[in-house]
Amino acid sequence: MRHSKIPKEVLLESHLPDLKLLFRGKVRDIYDLGETLLFVATDRVSAFDVILPEGIPGKGHVLTQFSVYWFKWLSGIPDAPETHLIASDFDGFPAICQPYRDILEGRSLIVKKAKPILVECVVRGYLSGSGWKEYLKLGSVSGEQLPLGLRESDRLPEVIFTPSTKAEVGEHDMNISFEQMKSQLGATLSEKLRTMSVSIYKKAAEAALARGIIIADTKMEFGLDPETNEPILIDELLTPDSSRFWPLSDYLPGSSQPSFDKQYVRDYLLSINWSGDGSPPHLPELVVKRTSERYFEALRRLTD
């Protein structure tokens, strides 16, 4: 995979005066190019659905390269869904983007427009995070009853699909049952999204395991292609922001795992008793540095 030069400066917000800003998300700034969209992955980092004051150096580049890697990988999988990716090589971007090469190259994508489906498709192969917390209380995750006696970070007997709401920026996603998803989206679309999500996760988890990475769980987002009205993958795919990546060499169930994602940030925030309420605290320089190192290490292992 060809990697562009990573700038040392942290990009918290993109400012492209000639382009129409459509939306700023937790991480991405989205610009309307007419028939297509420009996705710009900034270095913003969020935890507990709140954007933190500091960014993580190089994070936007890493997330973009992860998504490009998986989108292209998926194109070689029979019967896999289409994705929104049109172009990732900056030389192929529209002329209006060319003056902003220094900002955009390596951290941006040209993508199809699609109507977002307002449910996040979460697939879990291991018991962790909010799933572990729910299991401790109810013995289930998003209404999926699990066997008794499982430990934190245990591999699940079967991969499970646990959808969640897609919250606005600053609000919290909420786990929902598959029945609730069907009530919201209809049975046909819900079944299709579940089948596609589980299939992608299983194949990707197997591919990552060969590279020494456990994908414990992941979140996918879909939109409806306006031309076909069929669901296509949008946003990001199998990145350290949308997934839990654990090093296989360190895996030991029974507690939380060292990870390649922003869990290092979450663990720090929990250590100072902040879990999303009130103004977000500043991150120490060491936390920022080590989180950045983890993102790059995951990309190195995956793409060699």
C-alpha positions in Angstrom: 0.0 0.0 0.0 1.3 3.4 -0.9 1.4 5.8 2.1 1.7 9.5 1.7 4.0 11.6 3.9 2.4 12.1 7.4 2.5 15.7 8.6 3.6 16.4 12.1 0.9 19.0 12.8 -2.4 17.8 14.3 -5.4 18.6 12.2 -8.4 19.2 14.5 -10.6 20.9 11.8 -10.2 21.3 8.1 -10.9 24.7 6.5 -11.3 24.5 2.7 -12.8 27.9 1.6 -13.6 26.9 -1.9 -15.6 23.8 -0.9 -19.0 23.5 0.7 -18.8 22.1 4.2 -21.7 19.8 4.8 -21.0 18.4 8.3 -18.4 17.9 11.0 -18.7 14.6 12.7 -16.7 13.2 15.6 -13.8 12.6 13.4 -14.6 13.4 9.8 -15.4 16.7 8.0 -17.6 16.1 5.0 -17.8 18.4 2.0 -20.4 18.4 -0.8 -18.8 18.2 -4.2 -22.1 18.1 -6.1 -22.5 14.5 -7.3 -20.0 13.1 -4.7 -18.7 13.8 -1.2 -15.2 14.6 0.1 -14.5 12.8 3.4 -11.7 14.3 5.4 -10.5 12.3 8.4 -9.1 14.7 11.0 -7.0 13.9 14.0 -9.9 14.5 16.4 -10.4 11.8 19.0 -13.6 11.1 20.9 -14.4 9.0 23.9 -17.8 8.1 25.4 -19.2 10.0 22.3 -17.5 13.2 23.3 -14.8 15.0 21.3 -11.7 15.6 23.4 -9.6 18.8 23.3 -6.4 17.1 22.0 -6.0 15.3 18.7 -3.8 12.2 18.0 -1.0 12.9 15.5 -1.4 11.0 12.3 -4.7 9.5 13.3 -6.6 10.7 10.3 -4.1 9.2 7.9 -4.2 5.9 9.7 -8.0 5.7 9.7 -8.1 6.5 6.0 -5.4 4.0 5.1 -7.3 1.3 7.1 -10.5 2.0 5.4 -8.9 2.0 1.9 -7.2 -1.3 2.7 -10.4 -3.0 3.8 -12.6 -1.4 1.0 -10.2 -2.8 -1.6 -9.9 -6.1 0.2 -13.7 -6.3 0.2 -13.9 -5.8 -3.5 -12.2 -9.1 -4.0 -14.7 -11.0 -1.8 -17.5 -12.7 -3.8 -21.0 -11.4 -3.1 -19.7 -8.7 -0.8 -21.7 -5.4 -0.7 -20.6 -2.4 -2.6 -18.8 0.4 -0.8 -19.0 4.2 -1.2 -15.4 4.5 -2.1 -14.7 6.3 -5.5 -11.1 7.5 -5.1 -8.4 7.5 -2.5 -5.4 8.5 -4.7 -5.2 12.3 -4.5 -4.1 12.6 -8.1 -7.5 11.4 -9.1 -9.4 14.0 -7.0 -11.4 16.7 -8.7 -9.6 19.9 -9.7 -11.4 21.9 -7.0 -9.5 19.8 -4.3 -6.1 20.1 -5.8 -5.1 23.4 -4.1 -5.5 21.6 -0.8 -3.1 18.7 -1.4 -1.1 19.5 1.8 -4.2 19.1 3.9 -6.0 16.3 2.1 -3.5 13.9 0.7 -3.5 10.6 2.7 -6.4 11.5 4.9 -9.3 12.0 2.5 -11.6 10.0 0.2 -14.0 10.8 -2.6 -17.1 8.8 -2.0 -20.6 8.2 -3.3 -23.6 10.0 -1.9 -25.9 7.7 0.0 -28.9 8.0 2.3 -27.5 6.9 5.8 -29.3 4.1 7.5 -29.7 5.3 11.1 -28.7 2.0 12.8 -25.1 1.0 13.5 -24.3 -2.6 12.7 -22.2 -3.9 15.5 -20.7 -7.4 15.3 -19.0 -9.1 18.2 -16.7 -12.1 18.3 -15.5 -11.5 21.9 -17.1 -10.2 25.1 -15.9 -6.7 25.8 -16.9 -3.1 26.3 -20.6 -2.3 26.7 -21.3 -5.9 25.8 -19.4 -7.2 28.9 -21.1 -4.6 31.1 -24.6 -5.8 29.9 -23.6 -9.4 30.2 -22.7 -8.9 33.9 -26.1 -7.5 34.6 -28.4 -9.5 32.4 -26.4 -12.4 30.9 -27.1 -11.1 27.5 -25.9 -8.5 24.9 -28.6 -6.5 23.0 -31.1 -9.1 23.8 -28.9 -12.0 22.7 -28.8 -14.5 25.6 -25.3 -15.9 26.2 -24.0 -18.9 28.1 -23.3 -18.5 31.8 -19.8 -18.3 33.2 -18.1 -16.2 30.4 -15.2 -14.1 31.3 -14.3 -10.6 30.1 -12.6 -10.8 26.7 -13.7 -14.4 26.2 -14.2 -15.5 22.6 -18.0 -16.0 22.1 -19.3 -19.4 21.1 -20.9 -17.8 18.0 -20.4 -14.4 16.5 -23.3 -12.1 17.5 -25.0 -9.1 15.8 -25.8 -6.4 18.3 -27.1 -3.2 16.6 -27.2 0.2 18.2 -28.7 3.6 17.6 -26.7 6.2 15.7 -26.6 9.2 18.0 -25.9 12.8 17.1 -22.5 14.2 17.9 -22.2 14.6 21.7 -25.0 12.1 22.4 -24.6 8.4 23.3 -25.2 5.4 21.1 -27.6 2.9 22.7 -27.6 -0.8 22.1 -30.9 -2.1 20.7 -32.3 -5.6 20.1 -32.6 -7.0 16.6 -36.4 -6.9 17.0 -36.2 -3.2 17.7 -34.0 -2.8 14.6 -36.6 -4.6 12.5 -39.3 -2.3 13.9 -37.3 0.7 12.8 -36.0 -0.5 9.4 -38.3 -3.4 8.4 -37.5 -7.1 8.5 -36.1 -7.5 5.0 -33.5 -4.7 5.2 -32.6 -5.7 8.8 -32.0 -9.3 7.8 -29.9 -8.2 4.9 -27.7 -5.9 7.0 -27.2 -8.5 9.6 -26.1 -11.1 7.1 -23.7 -8.8 5.3 -22.2 -7.5 8.6 -21.6 -10.9 10.1 -20.1 -12.2 6.9 -17.7 -9.3 6.6 -16.6 -9.5 10.2 -15.9 -13.2 10.0 -13.8 -13.0 6.9 -12.0 -9.9 8.1 -11.3 -11.3 11.6 -9.8 -14.4 9.9 -7.6 -12.2 7.7 -6.4 -10.0 10.6 -5.7 -13.0 12.8 -3.1 -14.2 10.2 -1.4 -10.8 10.8 -1.4 -11.2 14.6 -4.4 -9.0 15.3 -7.7 -10.1 17.0 -10.7 -8.0 15.9 -12.8 -8.4 19.0 -15.8 -6.5 17.6 -16.5 -3.9 14.9 -19.1 -1.3 13.9 -20.3 -0.8 10.3 -22.5 1.8 8.8 -24.6 1.4 5.7 -26.4 3.8 3.4 -28.9 3.3 0.6 -27.5 3.9 -2.9 -29.8 6.4 -4.5 -29.5 4.6 -7.9 -30.2 1.1 -6.8 -31.8 1.6 -3.3 -29.5 -1.2 -2.2 -27.4 -0.9 1.0 -23.7 0.0 0.5 -21.0 0.4 3.1 -20.3 4.0 4.1 -18.2 6.0 6.5 -15.2 3.9 7.7 -14.5 0.1 7.7 -12.6 -2.0 10.3 -10.5 0.8 11.7 -9.1 1.2 15.2 -11.9 3.8 15.8 -14.7 1.5 14.7 -13.3 -1.8 16.1 -11.4 -3.3 19.0 -8.0 -4.5 17.8 -6.0 -6.7 20.2 -2.5 -8.1 19.7 -2.9 -11.9 19.4 0.5 -12.4 21.2 -0.9 -10.7 24.4 -4.3 -12.2 24.4 -5.3 -13.5 27.9 -9.1 -13.6 28.6 -10.3 -12.8 32.1 -9.7 -9.0 32.0 -9.5 -6.1 29.5 -6.9 -6.5 26.8 -4.1 -4.2 25.6 -5.3 -2.8 22.3 -4.3 -0.9 19.2 -7.3 1.4 19.3 -8.2 4.4 21.5 -8.9 2.1 24.5 -5.7 3.7 26.0 -7.5 7.0 26.0 -10.6 5.5 27.5 -8.6 3.8 30.2 -6.9 7.0 31.1 -10.2 8.9 31.3 -11.7 6.2 33.5 -8.6 6.3 35.8 -9.5 10.0 36.5 -13.2 9.1 36.9 -14.4 10.8 33.7 -16.9 8.8 31.6 -18.5 11.4 29.4 -20.3 13.8 31.7 -19.3 17.5 31.9 -16.4 19.2 30.1 -13.9 16.7 28.6 -10.4 16.8 30.3 -7.2 17.5 28.5 -5.0 14.4 27.6 -1.5 14.2 29.0 1.3 14.3 26.3 2.2 10.7 27.1 -1.3 9.4 26.6 -1.4 11.2 23.2 2.0 9.8 22.2 1.2 6.2 23.1 -2.2 6.3 21.5 -0.6 7.5 18.3 2.0 4.7 18.5 -0.8 2.1 18.8 -2.6 3.4 15.7 0.5 3.2 13.6 1.5 -0.2 15.0 -1.9 -1.6 14.0 -1.5 -0.3 10.5 2.0 -1.6 10.2 1.0 -5.1 11.2 -2.1 -5.2 9.0 -0.5 -3.8 5.8 3.0 -5.0 6.4 
